[in-house]
Amino acid sequence: MSAPSPNLVQPLRWQGDHLQVLDQRQLPQSEIWLQCRNADDVAAAIHGMAVRGAPAIGIAAAFGLVLAARASEPLAAAAQRLNAARPTAVNLRWALARLMALGTADAAVLVAEAQAIFDEDLQQNLTMARFGADLIEAGSRVLTHCNTGALATAGHGTALGVIRTAWADGRLAGVYNTETRPWMQGARLTAWELQREGIPSRLIADAAVAELMRTERIDWLIVGADRIAANGDTANKIGTHTLAIVARAFGARVMVVAPSGTFDLETADGSAIPIEQRGAEELTAYRGQQVAPAGVAAFNPVFDITPATRVDALVSERGVIRDPDATKVRAMMA
């Protein structure tokens, strides 16, 4: 079995005095790197969706705090601004807390810790991918949602990392990915990564999942997570809960793949996870082109909560939790 390379795609580059961010809003048409030279540049890149995916957001925020230290800014204030950029992804808060816990404003110490978070995330992705791929039987067909690949992490990916490893193992007979409205991360980013990796896949509309599962056997729905509560409830890209319901109706299993930093043991269940609401223009227009009547109201949550009861396997670098509940989650994360 061939081992997949973890480094073909990476969304972040630390350049010693600034952070380069691959602007994912421009993919796949253009590969443009933003030059973030201060903490506010990083916060703007996170809030503006230039960098997205819970692990990548946490890594970017860590380097944003490094930039604040280099500029002799008060770190607590910089951390607060960075943390406010995206409230749902717990990796953001976790990475900032890890650097703040060092109790120093020494940029050299902070950059070493930020680099450690980057390196650890890459290794965690490779470990998770192995655990997840081992759950997949030969000849399986899988479906994924949003983008959970190298673009969302330090490299290789979480849910898409599982798919990459399972493909390298020869386990997969088919890969499907949703378009993932309204930001089209599946159509723009996941399809781009899969094509770049040479993994054959088929793109489907978000609304086509039930018809896909009616007409073709899908064995696994494999998704990532932005926050996992203590009982195993999962916050992920809007539409995930719908897909989990449909998967269960058609006999497909649901796998959630995320590093341990995504688990939030201080949050008892999904009802306490804050869900980010974004502007109506993300639904009423696309890349500046109006698609809905002017002035129309919109409901635009960018995450939803999938109950643990609809998840068959939670996969982290620490192992696999089957049929997750609070006792199993706490035992693994202890």
C-alpha positions in Angstrom: 0.0 0.0 0.0 1.4 3.4 -1.0 1.5 6.1 1.7 -0.1 9.4 0.6 2.0 12.6 0.8 0.7 15.0 3.4 2.3 18.1 1.9 1.0 18.6 -1.6 -1.4 21.3 -0.4 -0.9 23.6 2.6 -2.9 26.7 3.3 -0.5 28.6 5.6 3.2 29.6 5.4 5.1 31.2 8.2 7.8 33.5 6.7 9.7 34.6 9.8 8.1 38.0 10.0 4.7 37.5 8.5 2.1 34.8 7.8 1.1 33.9 4.2 -2.5 32.7 3.8 -3.7 31.0 0.7 -6.9 33.0 -0.1 -9.4 30.2 -0.4 -12.1 32.6 -1.6 -10.2 32.7 -4.9 -9.9 29.0 -5.5 -10.0 27.2 -7.9 -9.7 30.0 -10.4 -6.6 31.7 -8.8 -4.0 30.8 -6.2 -3.4 34.1 -4.4 -1.4 34.4 -1.1 -2.3 37.1 1.4 0.5 38.7 3.4 -0.7 39.0 7.0 1.7 41.3 8.9 -0.2 41.9 12.1 -2.8 40.3 14.3 -5.7 42.2 12.7 -4.7 41.0 9.2 -5.0 37.5 10.5 -8.3 38.2 12.2 -9.6 39.7 8.9 -8.4 36.6 7.0 -10.2 34.3 9.4 -13.5 36.3 9.6 -13.5 36.9 5.8 -13.1 33.1 5.1 -9.7 33.5 3.3 -8.6 30.8 5.8 -11.2 28.3 7.0 -11.5 24.9 8.6 -11.2 24.6 12.3 -7.6 23.3 12.6 -6.3 25.9 10.1 -8.1 28.7 11.8 -6.4 27.7 15.1 -3.0 27.6 13.5 -3.5 30.9 11.8 -4.7 32.5 15.1 -1.6 31.2 16.9 0.7 32.9 14.3 -1.5 36.0 14.6 -0.7 36.2 18.3 3.0 35.8 17.4 2.7 38.9 15.1 1.1 40.8 18.0 4.1 39.9 20.2 6.5 41.0 17.5 4.7 44.4 17.4 4.7 44.6 21.2 0.9 44.7 21.4 -0.9 43.6 24.5 -1.5 39.9 23.9 -4.7 39.6 25.8 -6.4 42.3 23.6 -5.0 40.7 20.4 -6.2 37.3 21.5 -9.7 38.7 22.1 -9.8 40.2 18.6 -8.6 36.9 17.0 -11.0 34.8 19.1 -14.0 37.0 18.0 -13.2 36.4 14.3 -15.1 33.0 14.3 -17.0 32.0 17.5 -17.9 28.4 16.7 -14.6 26.8 15.9 -13.1 25.7 19.3 -9.7 25.2 17.8 -9.3 29.0 17.6 -9.9 29.4 21.3 -7.8 26.4 22.1 -4.7 27.5 20.2 -4.8 31.0 21.6 -5.2 29.7 25.2 -2.2 27.4 24.6 0.0 30.3 23.6 -1.3 32.6 26.4 -0.7 29.8 29.0 3.1 30.2 28.3 2.9 33.5 30.2 5.3 35.3 28.0 5.4 37.9 25.2 8.7 36.6 23.9 8.0 36.3 20.1 10.6 33.5 19.7 8.9 31.4 22.4 5.5 32.0 20.9 6.5 31.2 17.3 8.1 27.9 18.5 4.7 27.0 20.1 2.7 28.0 17.1 5.0 25.9 14.9 4.5 23.0 17.3 0.8 23.3 16.9 1.2 23.2 13.1 3.5 20.2 13.2 1.3 18.4 15.7 -1.8 19.0 13.6 -0.1 17.5 10.5 0.9 14.4 12.5 -2.6 14.1 14.1 -4.1 14.2 10.6 -2.0 11.3 9.4 -2.8 9.3 12.5 -6.6 10.0 12.3 -6.6 9.1 8.6 -5.2 5.7 9.4 -7.7 5.1 12.2 -10.6 6.2 10.0 -9.4 4.4 6.8 -9.2 1.1 8.8 -13.0 1.4 9.4 -13.8 1.4 5.7 -14.3 -1.9 4.0 -12.8 -2.6 0.5 -15.1 -1.5 -2.3 -16.9 1.2 -0.3 -18.5 4.3 -1.6 -18.2 7.4 0.5 -19.7 10.9 0.6 -18.1 14.0 2.2 -19.4 17.5 2.9 -17.7 20.9 2.9 -13.8 20.9 2.8 -11.9 18.9 5.4 -8.7 18.4 3.5 -5.3 19.9 3.6 -6.8 23.3 2.9 -8.6 23.1 6.3 -5.6 21.9 8.3 -1.8 21.9 8.4 -1.9 19.3 5.6 -3.5 16.0 4.6 -6.8 16.8 6.2 -9.3 15.3 8.7 -12.3 13.7 6.9 -10.8 14.2 3.5 -7.5 12.8 5.0 -9.4 9.6 5.8 -10.6 9.5 2.2 -7.0 10.1 0.9 -5.6 7.3 3.0 -8.5 4.9 2.1 -7.9 5.7 -1.6 -4.2 5.0 -1.3 -5.1 1.7 0.4 -7.3 0.7 -2.5 -10.4 0.6 -0.3 -12.7 3.0 -2.3 -15.0 2.2 -5.2 -16.4 5.7 -5.3 -16.1 9.2 -3.8 -18.8 11.8 -3.8 -18.7 15.4 -2.5 -21.4 18.0 -2.0 -21.1 21.5 -3.4 -21.7 22.9 0.1 -23.7 26.1 -0.2 -23.5 29.0 0.3 -19.7 29.3 0.1 -19.4 26.3 -2.2 -16.4 24.8 -0.3 -17.1 21.4 -1.7 -17.4 22.5 -5.3 -14.5 24.9 -5.2 -12.1 23.4 -2.6 -12.7 19.7 -2.1 -13.1 19.0 -5.8 -9.9 21.0 -6.4 -8.0 18.9 -3.8 -9.3 15.6 -5.1 -8.5 16.5 -8.6 -5.0 17.6 -7.6 -4.5 14.3 -5.8 -5.7 12.2 -8.7 -8.7 10.8 -6.8 -11.7 10.3 -9.0 -14.8 11.9 -7.6 -18.3 13.1 -8.5 -19.7 16.4 -7.4 -23.4 16.5 -6.3 -25.8 19.3 -5.3 -26.5 19.4 -1.6 -30.1 18.6 -2.3 -29.2 15.5 -4.3 -28.0 13.4 -1.4 -31.3 11.4 -0.8 -31.5 10.6 -4.5 -27.9 9.5 -4.6 -28.4 7.2 -1.7 -31.7 5.9 -3.2 -30.0 4.9 -6.4 -26.5 4.0 -5.3 -25.2 2.3 -2.1 -23.2 4.8 0.0 -21.4 3.1 2.9 -20.0 6.1 4.8 -20.8 9.8 5.2 -17.4 11.2 6.4 -17.3 14.7 7.8 -15.2 17.0 10.0 -16.1 19.1 12.9 -15.6 22.6 14.2 -16.6 21.7 17.8 -17.5 18.5 19.6 -19.4 18.7 22.9 -18.6 16.5 25.9 -21.5 14.1 24.9 -20.4 13.8 21.3 -22.8 16.2 19.7 -21.0 17.8 16.7 -21.0 21.3 15.3 -20.0 21.2 11.6 -20.8 23.0 8.3 -24.4 23.8 7.8 -26.1 20.8 6.1 -24.2 18.1 8.0 -27.1 17.3 10.3 -29.4 16.9 7.2 -26.9 14.6 5.6 -26.6 12.5 8.8 -30.4 12.1 8.9 -30.5 11.0 5.3 -27.6 8.7 5.7 -29.3 6.9 8.6 -32.5 6.6 6.6 -30.6 4.8 3.8 -28.3 2.6 6.0 -25.1 4.6 5.5 -22.8 5.1 8.5 -21.6 8.5 9.8 -18.0 9.1 10.7 -16.8 12.4 12.2 -13.1 13.1 12.1 -11.4 15.8 14.2 -8.3 16.2 16.3 -8.6 16.2 20.1 -8.3 20.1 20.1 -11.8 20.1 18.6 -13.4 18.4 21.6 -14.8 20.8 24.1 -15.4 19.1 27.4 -16.6 22.3 29.0 -19.7 22.2 26.8 -22.1 19.6 27.9 -24.0 19.1 24.7 -24.7 20.7 21.3 -27.4 23.1 22.6 -24.7 25.1 24.3 -22.5 25.5 21.2 -22.7 29.0 19.8 -23.7 29.0 16.1 -22.3 31.7 14.0 -24.8 33.7 12.0 -23.5 35.5 8.9 -24.9 38.2 6.7 -27.8 37.7 4.3 -25.7 38.7 1.3 -23.9 35.3 1.4 -27.2 33.8 0.4 -28.7 36.5 -1.7 -25.5 37.0 -3.9 -22.6 35.0 -5.0 -19.2 36.7 -5.7 -20.9 40.0 -6.0 -23.7 38.8 -8.4 -27.2 39.3 -7.0 -29.2 36.0 -7.2 -32.2 36.9 -5.0 -34.5 39.9 -5.0 -33.0 43.0 -3.4 -33.9 43.4 0.3 -35.0 39.8 0.8 -34.5 38.5 4.4 -32.4 35.5 5.0 -31.6 32.9 7.8 -27.9 32.1 7.4 -26.4 29.9 10.2 -23.1 28.5 8.9 -23.0 25.5 11.3 -25.5 23.0 12.6 -25.5 20.4 15.4 -25.5 16.7 14.6 -26.6 14.8 17.8 -24.2 12.1 18.9 -27.0 9.6 18.5 -26.7 10.0 14.7 -22.9 9.4 14.7 -21.5 5.9 14.3 -17.8 6.7 14.8 -15.9 9.7 16.2 -12.3 9.5 15.1 -9.4 11.5 16.6 -5.7 11.0 16.8 -6.4 9.2 20.1 -8.5 6.5 18.5 -12.1 5.7 17.6 -15.2 6.1 19.6 -18.1 4.0 18.3 -21.6 5.1 19.2 -20.3 8.1 21.1 -21.7 9.3 24.4 -20.4 11.5 27.3 -18.8 8.6 29.1 -16.9 7.4 26.1 -15.8 10.9 25.1 -14.5 11.8 28.5 -12.7 8.5 28.7 -10.8 9.1 25.5 -10.1 12.7 26.2 -9.0 12.2 29.8 
